């Protein structure tokens, strides 16, 4: 039911939504469809968002988990999360036409892993088991890496004191949680070395800082994003430290019972969530009596990642 009076304020987080890596990955699929026509095959969901994946699927993208599902002489696109070297070798052996939509910040971690491996380091990765970015990163070398998600995992590691040890991290983790794990690693292995620059991506950090600030002044935070999106889940968790927060994929996930007594609702979106869904949530909240107020400007994000050479001619 539409309200005739303002019941609460709506504050938008800034920045929010698509990051440069997601923009690039989605553009690669779209441009490949323009150049080659449907179908084009994408290894894994190109980004973790149902709305984005369904739209691309309707345009002719086919999402697969295994290369065996990609016909010969097809166009194959790697998702933004990256793939293992084994996947790359198999695709090359089959002669598939490949476009790499791996986020350049994930590629940076892959290169760091390769460098550490060549220097003889034993590598520990901080990340979530089963996440495609973690699988791709750990598949960059032909030697086992250790995976830790929390401080308990650090305590369960074998004694590596006599080895040269280094760590890398999944790019979409919570900054605070990662720092806690890094501290535990350094306490147990004082000689461990980390990346020369923080592996957690700028977009993840910026969105977490913005939602943390928002949560300190709002009684409710809504995070637009998919449950399969690591960075979206982290935003909800960060906000939950200060106020009530919920991860929603669409307006259908909003319980109007959350709103009574709330004076300010903060709204943000994960790095793979499209802005049109944020607009739909804004419209819904307005119908419930919300009024949008100007949000504080946060970190600007002027970064743009270049497209693969074979597709640039088709970019507008």
ABEGO torsion letter per residue (X at the ends): XBBABBABBBBBBOBBEBBAAAAAAAAAAAAAAAAAEOBBBBBEBABBBAAAAAAAAAAGBBBBABAAABBBGBBBBBBAAEBBAAAAAAAAAAGBBBBBABBAAAAAAAAAAAAAAAAGBBBBBBEBBGBAAAAAAAAABABBBBBBABAAAAAABBBAAABBBBBBBBAABBAAAAAAAAAAAAAABAABBBBABBABBAAAAAAAAAAAAAAAABABBBBBEBAABAAAAAAAAAAAAABBBBBBABAAABBAAAABGBABBBBBBBAABBAAAAAAAAAAAAAAGBBBBBBBBBBBBABBBBBBAAAAAABX
